[in-house]
Amino acid sequence: MEPGSQNSEGKFVALVNENQLKILKVCHVYAWNREDQQDLYQEILFQIWRSLPKLREAAYSNTWLYRIALSLISAFQQTYPFGSKLFGLSCNNSASRCD
């Protein structure tokens, strides 16, 4: 199954429609403003689309999708430590602190 094929597009749409509220909730919990929430949501959808050929069993699709989301959230949090964008702090990731 290749991204772009009719079959994978239908599976992608069905998977996103079934899990859209869960994905949005995760974005709202882990991102601190609307712009970041939208960016995170879009990135999650993109990664789902890219990884769709690797989904072997539809029965595990919710777990698979959630793992993709948490992986991206982890990367997001490393880039923007809690509160850094919210309070306008500049962060030095190598020192793991915000001033």
Phi and psi restraints in degrees (value plus and minus 20) as a CYANA .aco file:
   2 GLU   PHI    -128.8   -88.8
   2 GLU   PSI     120.9   160.9
   3 PRO   PHI     -75.6   -35.6
   3 PRO   PSI     117.9   157.9
   4 GLY   PHI      82.8   122.8
   4 GLY   PSI     -39.5     0.5
   5 SER   PHI     -94.8   -54.8
   5 SER   PSI     135.3   175.3
   6 GLN   PHI     -79.0   -39.0
   6 GLN   PSI     -60.6   -20.6
   7 ASN   PHI     -85.0   -45.0
   7 ASN   PSI     -65.7   -25.7
   8 SER   PHI     -89.8   -49.8
   8 SER   PSI     -52.8   -12.8
   9 GLU   PHI     -84.0   -44.0
   9 GLU   PSI     -63.2   -23.2
  10 GLY   PHI     -84.0   -44.0
  10 GLY   PSI     -61.6   -21.6
  11 LYS   PHI     -85.3   -45.3
  11 LYS   PSI     -60.3   -20.3
  12 PHE   PHI     -82.0   -42.0
  12 PHE   PSI     -69.5   -29.5
  13 VAL   PHI     -80.9   -40.9
  13 VAL   PSI     -64.2   -24.2
  14 ALA   PHI     -83.6   -43.6
  14 ALA   PSI     -63.6   -23.6
  15 LEU   PHI     -83.7   -43.7
  15 LEU   PSI     -65.0   -25.0
  16 VAL   PHI     -86.7   -46.7
  16 VAL   PSI     -64.2   -24.2
  17 ASN   PHI     -80.6   -40.6
  17 ASN   PSI     -59.8   -19.8
  18 GLU   PHI     -88.8   -48.8
  18 GLU   PSI     -50.6   -10.6
  19 ASN   PHI    -136.1   -96.1
  19 ASN   PSI     -10.5    29.5
  20 GLN   PHI     -77.1   -37.1
  20 GLN   PSI     -65.4   -25.4
  21 LEU   PHI     -85.0   -45.0
  21 LEU   PSI     -57.2   -17.2
  22 LYS   PHI     -84.9   -44.9
  22 LYS   PSI     -64.1   -24.1
  23 ILE   PHI     -83.3   -43.3
  23 ILE   PSI     -65.4   -25.4
  24 LEU   PHI     -82.3   -42.3
  24 LEU   PSI     -60.4   -20.4
  25 LYS   PHI     -82.9   -42.9
  25 LYS   PSI     -64.0   -24.0
  26 VAL   PHI     -81.8   -41.8
  26 VAL   PSI     -62.0   -22.0
  27 CYS   PHI     -82.9   -42.9
  27 CYS   PSI     -60.8   -20.8
  28 HIS   PHI     -89.5   -49.5
  28 HIS   PSI     -51.7   -11.7
  29 VAL   PHI     -94.0   -54.0
  29 VAL   PSI     -59.8   -19.8
  30 TYR   PHI    -120.4   -80.4
  30 TYR   PSI     -30.3     9.7
  31 ALA   PHI    -135.4   -95.4
  31 ALA   PSI     124.2   164.2
  32 TRP   PHI    -122.6   -82.6
  32 TRP   PSI     -22.1    17.9
  33 ASN   PHI    -166.8  -126.8
  33 ASN   PSI     144.9   184.9
  34 ARG   PHI     -80.3   -40.3
  34 ARG   PSI     -60.0   -20.0
  35 GLU   PHI     -82.3   -42.3
  35 GLU   PSI     -64.8   -24.8
  36 ASP   PHI     -86.3   -46.3
  36 ASP   PSI     -57.5   -17.5
  37 GLN   PHI     -81.8   -41.8
  37 GLN   PSI     -64.1   -24.1
  38 GLN   PHI     -86.7   -46.7
  38 GLN   PSI     -61.3   -21.3
  39 ASP   PHI     -82.3   -42.3
  39 ASP   PSI     -64.8   -24.8
  40 LEU   PHI     -84.1   -44.1
  40 LEU   PSI     -63.2   -23.2
  41 TYR   PHI     -79.7   -39.7
  41 TYR   PSI     -67.0   -27.0
  42 GLN   PHI     -83.4   -43.4
  42 GLN   PSI     -61.1   -21.1
  43 GLU   PHI     -86.5   -46.5
  43 GLU   PSI     -58.9   -18.9
  44 ILE   PHI     -81.9   -41.9
  44 ILE   PSI     -66.0   -26.0
  45 LEU   PHI     -81.6   -41.6
  45 LEU   PSI     -61.0   -21.0
  46 PHE   PHI     -82.4   -42.4
  46 PHE   PSI     -64.1   -24.1
  47 GLN   PHI     -87.9   -47.9
  47 GLN   PSI     -55.0   -15.0
  48 ILE   PHI     -81.4   -41.4
  48 ILE   PSI     -66.4   -26.4
  49 TRP   PHI     -80.7   -40.7
  49 TRP   PSI     -65.9   -25.9
  50 ARG   PHI     -85.1   -45.1
  50 ARG   PSI     -55.0   -15.0
  51 SER   PHI    -112.1   -72.1
  51 SER   PSI     -24.8    15.2
  52 LEU   PHI     -73.8   -33.8
  52 LEU   PSI     -59.0   -19.0
  53 PRO   PHI     -82.4   -42.4
  53 PRO   PSI     -40.8    -0.8
  54 LYS   PHI    -103.6   -63.6
  54 LYS   PSI     -31.9     8.1
  55 LEU   PHI     -93.6   -53.6
  55 LEU   PSI      92.5   132.5
  56 ARG   PHI    -110.6   -70.6
  56 ARG   PSI     -62.3   -22.3
  57 GLU   PHI    -143.1  -103.1
  57 GLU   PSI     102.6   142.6
  58 ALA   PHI     -81.7   -41.7
  58 ALA   PSI     -44.7    -4.7
  59 ALA   PHI     -82.7   -42.7
  59 ALA   PSI     -44.5    -4.5
  60 TYR   PHI    -122.0   -82.0
  60 TYR   PSI      -6.7    33.3
  61 SER   PHI     -82.1   -42.1
  61 SER   PSI     -57.5   -17.5
  62 ASN   PHI     -85.4   -45.4
  62 ASN   PSI     -63.6   -23.6
  63 THR   PHI     -85.0   -45.0
  63 THR   PSI     -64.1   -24.1
  64 TRP   PHI     -79.1   -39.1
  64 TRP   PSI     -67.2   -27.2
  65 LEU   PHI     -83.5   -43.5
  65 LEU   PSI     -63.3   -23.3
  66 TYR   PHI     -83.8   -43.8
  66 TYR   PSI     -58.0   -18.0
  67 ARG   PHI     -85.9   -45.9
  67 ARG   PSI     -58.2   -18.2
  68 ILE   PHI     -81.3   -41.3
  68 ILE   PSI     -68.0   -28.0
  69 ALA   PHI     -80.3   -40.3
  69 ALA   PSI     -66.8   -26.8
  70 LEU   PHI     -86.4   -46.4
  70 LEU   PSI     -54.2   -14.2
  71 SER   PHI     -83.2   -43.2
  71 SER   PSI     -65.1   -25.1
  72 LEU   PHI     -87.7   -47.7
  72 LEU   PSI     -56.4   -16.4
  73 ILE   PHI     -85.3   -45.3
  73 ILE   PSI     -59.5   -19.5
  74 SER   PHI     -80.2   -40.2
  74 SER   PSI     -65.2   -25.2
  75 ALA   PHI     -84.2   -44.2
  75 ALA   PSI     -60.2   -20.2
  76 PHE   PHI     -81.6   -41.6
  76 PHE   PSI     -64.9   -24.9
  77 GLN   PHI     -88.7   -48.7
  77 GLN   PSI     -49.8    -9.8
  78 GLN   PHI     -89.8   -49.8
  78 GLN   PSI     -53.7   -13.7
  79 THR   PHI     -96.1   -56.1
  79 THR   PSI     -60.3   -20.3
  80 TYR   PHI    -145.5  -105.5
  80 TYR   PSI      67.9   107.9
  81 PRO   PHI     -76.2   -36.2
  81 PRO   PSI     134.5   174.5
  82 PHE   PHI     -70.2   -30.2
  82 PHE   PSI     106.0   146.0
  83 GLY   PHI      65.4   105.4
  83 GLY   PSI     -30.2     9.8
  84 SER   PHI     -83.2   -43.2
  84 SER   PSI     -64.4   -24.4
  85 LYS   PHI    -100.3   -60.3
  85 LYS   PSI     -52.7   -12.7
  86 LEU   PHI     -82.2   -42.2
  86 LEU   PSI     -62.4   -22.4
  87 PHE   PHI    -124.3   -84.3
  87 PHE   PSI     -13.6    26.4
  88 GLY   PHI      50.0    90.0
  88 GLY   PSI       8.4    48.4
  89 LEU   PHI    -101.7   -61.7
  89 LEU   PSI     127.5   167.5
  90 SER   PHI    -115.2   -75.2
  90 SER   PSI     113.5   153.5
  91 CYS   PHI    -135.1   -95.1
  91 CYS   PSI     119.7   159.7
  92 ASN   PHI    -127.2   -87.2
  92 ASN   PSI      79.5   119.5
  93 ASN   PHI     -81.9   -41.9
  93 ASN   PSI     -51.2   -11.2
  94 SER   PHI     -88.7   -48.7
  94 SER   PSI     -50.7   -10.7
  95 ALA   PHI    -113.7   -73.7
  95 ALA   PSI     -25.4    14.6
  96 SER   PHI      34.3    74.3
  96 SER   PSI      22.4    62.4
  97 ARG   PHI    -167.1  -127.1
  97 ARG   PSI     138.9   178.9
  98 CYS   PHI    -139.1   -99.1
  98 CYS   PSI     119.2   159.2
